[in-house]
Amino acid sequence: MQFSILASGSGGNACYIETAHTRILVDAGLSGREITRRLTRVGIDVEGLDAIFLTHEHGDHIRGAGPLSRRLGIPVYLSRGTLERGERSLGKLPDPRIVEAGETITVEDIRVETFTKCHDASDPIGLVCGLNGKRFGMATDLGRSTRVVEEHLKGCQALLLEFNHDPVMLEEGPYPLYLKRRIRGSEGHLSNEQAAHLLGAVGHSGLKHLILAHLSEVNNNPEKARAEADGALRRLGIEGVQVSVAMQDQPGPLVKI
């Protein structure tokens, strides 16, 4: 199993995952054309996609899902809340498949575990993709961690975790008060410190790849996020983890688990 983070941030999110037999997208928050372009940059033909999974209905996660699913005739897996609240942006999907949080779905050889998370969306979900004992866990767009989140993320060899903001930069930054309250609220986005705490709860000696995701371009920077992540790994006594920052404007390389 391998993956590429095609985009991460408030401007759009998308992650590509493949095995020898299956190719899926998790979120499609860029235009269909831009997702196609970024897949091409990492050597992938969009025509080979088998399915799209959506974590919630915000535009930076679903923008290209409708056009891609109609063009390719592939199913879209999403919660009922995401389908209903995202209907205007998604349009008519050719094959919507409703997912209940906590359900496990199998797409060819990929096993996709879903779990509920705390975010100001309608029935948002996180995902863990697995194959032959290898697990890739994804938890972004959540205001706080929970026992459910932590239980699902334990034992993953690769993690995509939200390191959205530095609290001081957010507090002193230009955002209006209502937006600051939303971001730092229990259904907003994880700060670097909160993400490090989550990492401390789920990190283990088998963790090989850590991708810091959804960094705010206004209220964070890669150095601050990396410092918190490195500190959490140090406290765990874990070495050899490849830590990278997911980018907004370019796809990351294909990473093999």
N, C-alpha and C positions, 0 to 999 in steps of 0.2 A: 504494500500500500504506500502511495506517495501523495503529496498534496502541494498546492501552491496558493498562497494568499494573494489573490488578484488585486484586491483593494481593501483598505481598512481606514475608517474614519467617517466623519459626518457627511462627507461628500459622496459616500457610497461604499458598500461592503460586498465582497464576494470571495468565496473560497472554493477551489477546485480540488476534488479528491478522486483518485483512480486506483484501481487494482488491475490485474491482468484481464479481467472480464467486465468491469463496470466503471462508469465515469459519471460523477454527480457534481452538481453545484450546491453549495450551502449559501444561501442568500444570493440575490442578483440585483444589487443596489445601484448598478451603473446601467446605462442604456444597453440594449442588446448588441448594438454595433460596437460599443466600447468593450464589452465583455468578450465578444468575438476577437477583437484586436488583441486584447491582453492574453487570451488563450493562445493565439497564434504566436505571440512573443515567447511563450514558454514551450512552443512546439506541439500544441494541442489543436486538433480540428474540432470546432464547435459542433459539427454534425454528428460527432460520436457520443454526445451527451445522452445519458439514459434517464435522468431525473433531476429535478430541482427540489431542494428543501428550503423552506422559509421559516425563520425563527420568530418573526413578528411583522406587523403591517407597516412600520414606518418606511417612508419613501426611500431612505438610504439603504434599505434592505430588499425592497421588492420592485424597484423601478423597471428593471429589464425582464422580470419573470414572465409577465404576460406575453410580450412580443416573442421571447425565446421559446416559450412552451407552444405557442401557436405555430411558429415557424418550423419547429422540429417535431411537433406532435408528441411531446413527452409529458409524463405526469408531473404534477406539482404537489408535494406533500406539505401540508400546513394545518395549523389548528383551525377550528371552526371560527374562532374569534378573528384570526388573521384573514380568513377568507371573507368574512362579513365586513370587517372594518376596512379592508384593503380593496374592496370590490371596485371602486372607482378607478384606482390606479392599475389594478390587475386586468380589468376587463373580463371577458368570458374566457375561462380556461378550458382547454380541450379535455383535460383529464385531472380534475382536482381530487386529491385523496386526503380525507380528513384524518388528522393524527391527534390522539389524546395524549396529553403530557403523562409520561410514565410508560407509554407504549414502546415496544421495540419492533422495528420494521426491518425486513430483509429485502434488499434490492440486489438481485443476483447473488453475489458472494459477499456483499457488504452488510454487516449488521449495524443498524442505526438505533441507538438507545436515545430516548427523549426524556427530558426532565423539565419541570416547571422552574421558573426563575422570577425574581422580583424586578419588574420594569413597568413603566407607565404605558403599557400597551395592552391589547386585549388577548389574554391567554398566550403570552410569549413562552418559547421553549428554548432550551439548550440541547446540544447534541453530543454524543460520543459515537464515533464510527470505529468499528472493529473488524478485524480479519485475522484469523489464525493466532489469536492471543495478542495481537498488536492493537493498541487503542489510541485514538486521537480525540481528545476532548476539547470542546469549544464552549467558552463561557464569556460572552461580551454582552453589553447592554443590560447590566443588572446593577441595582442600587446597593445591594448587600448580598453577602453570601448566606447560605442556609445549610443546614445539615443535608438536605436533599442534594443540593449542588455538590457539596463536598464528597458525599458518598459516591456519586456518579463519576467524579473526576479522579478519584483515587485509582492508582494502578495504570494510568495512561503513560505511554512512552513519549507522547507529544502533547503539548497543551497550547491552546490559543486562549490567552487570558486578557481581559480588558484592564489596561492601565490608563485610564482616561485623563485624569487631571492631578495636578499638584494643588493641594488645598490652599496654600498661600497665594499661588499665582491666580487661582480662581477668585479668591476673596479680594485681591488687589487689582484684578483685571477689569476689562471694560464692559462685561456683561451686565445687564440690568438685574436688579435684586431678585425678581421672580424667577429668572433663568438660573441664577446661581443656586437658589433654593431647590429648584427642580433637579439640577445636576447632582447636588450633594445629598439629596433626599434618599429615602430608603427604596424608592422606585426609579432612581436616576441612573447614575454611572459610578463605577468604582474609582476611587482615588488610587494613586500609586501605593499608599500605605495599606488601604483595604485589599488591594490586589496582592500585595506581598503577604498579608495575613492569610489570604486564601491559598496562596502558593505554599505557605508554611504548613497548612492543614492537609494538603494533598500531594506535596512533593515526596519523592522516594528515590531510592538508588537506581531504579530502572528508568527514570526520566532522562531522555536524551535530547529533546528539543523543546524549547520554550519560546513562544512568539508573543511579544507584547503588542497588544492590539488596541485599536480605537483611541489612539493618543490624540488629545485635543491639540490643534495647531496654535491655539491662543493661550490655553491654560496649562500647558505641559511642554516638556521637551524630552527627547530620547535619553539624554544624560541623566535626568532626574528619575525617569522610569527605570532605566537600567540599574541605577544605584540601589533602588529599592528591591528590585528583583535579585540582584547579586547578593544583597544583604540577607534576604530570605534563604537563598541557597546556601550561603555560608553558615547561617544558623542551623540549617538542617544537616550540615556536614556533607553536602553533595557536591561532587566535582564532575567535570566533563560534560556538563549540560551546554548545548549550543543555544545561546540566547540571541535573538534577533528582534528587530522592530518591524512590524508590518507597515507598509507605506501606503499613502493615499494615492499617489500619482503614478505608481509603477508596480507591476506584479513582482512578487518574490519568486525565488527559484523553486523548482520542484525539489521537495524534501522527502527522502525515503525513510520510512519507519522500519 
